[in-house]
Amino acid sequence: QKERHAGCPGGRNPHRTVKPVEVMRWLVRTCCPEGGTVVDPFLGSGTTAVACELEGRRCVGWELRAHLGPVIEGRLEAWRSAWQVARALGLTTTKEIAQWVP
């Protein structure tokens, strides 16, 4: 649950179909070469963008529902912060990184 709601305004993610970060990390690694760019025309709550951040890929995307903008920004910031701490400690799995998500 922490992974789903991390960084969301009000502490809750309003998106109904949030994907697990680990699944999206696997897809990004499998489908996009290192240093590549992933295009996501349906950002939702930003899980693909988070996965790209953790896997060192660029993400270009958009979301038509304006109320999800702060959710995407909040989740990205929370995961970026956690990734910096986890990387410094030598942690790389999603579970290990999620421990440091505020």
N, C-alpha and C positions, 0 to 999 in steps of 0.2 A: 504493500500500500504506500509506503514511503516513496518508492520509486515513481509511482503514479502521480502523487500529489506534490512532489518536491518543487518548490519555487513558485507554486501557483498562488495567485492572489486569493486571500481568504483561506489558504491551506487546502483547497479542494479543486480538483481538476474537473471542469464541467463537461469535458468531451466524453461521449458515451463509449467510444471504442478505442481507448488508449492501448497501443501495442506495447509489449514488453521491450525494454531497451536492448536486452540481450538478443532477442530475435532480430531486431532491426540492425544490430551490429553485425550479426552473421550475414544478413542480406547485403549490407554495404561491403563487407570484406569479399563476399562471393561475387558480387555483380559489378563492382567498381574497382579499377586498378588503383594502386597507391598513388596519391597525388591527384586523383581524378575528381570529377564533379558529379554529384548526384542531383537530379532535378526532381523535385516533389511538388506537383501542382495542387496537392491537397494536404497542406501541412498539418491540419488538425491541431493537436496540442504540441507538435514539434518533436515527436519521438525520432523521426528520421534525421532531423537536424542534430539532435543530441547524439545519435549513433555516429553520424559523420564527424562530429567534433571529437568523439572518443577514438575514432579510427583514422583520424588525420586526413579526411576527405573534405572537400568543399561541398556545401549544400546551397542550392538555389531553389527557392520555393515561394509559394504564396498561399494565402488562405482568404477566402471571400468573407468569412464570418469575422467581423472586426473585433467582437468580444473575445476571440481567441488570441489576438495579438499579444496582450499582456501575459497570457498563459505561456505562449511560446517563448517570449523574452525571459520570463521568470524561470522556466524550466532550463533553458540554455544557461543562464547565469548560475543557477544552483549546481548544475552538472559540471560546468567549467571550473567552478570553485572546488568541487569535490575531486575532479580529475587532477588539478594541480597538487593537492595534498596527497592523493593516492599515488601519483607518479613519483613524487619525492620519496615516498615510502616503499617504492618498488611494487606497488599493487596494480594489477591490470584487469582483473575480472570485473564484470559488472557488479557482482555481489560485494566485492571488496571496495569498489569505488562508491557504491550506494551507501556504505557505512558513513561516508564523509559528506553526503548530501545534507545540507542544512534543513 
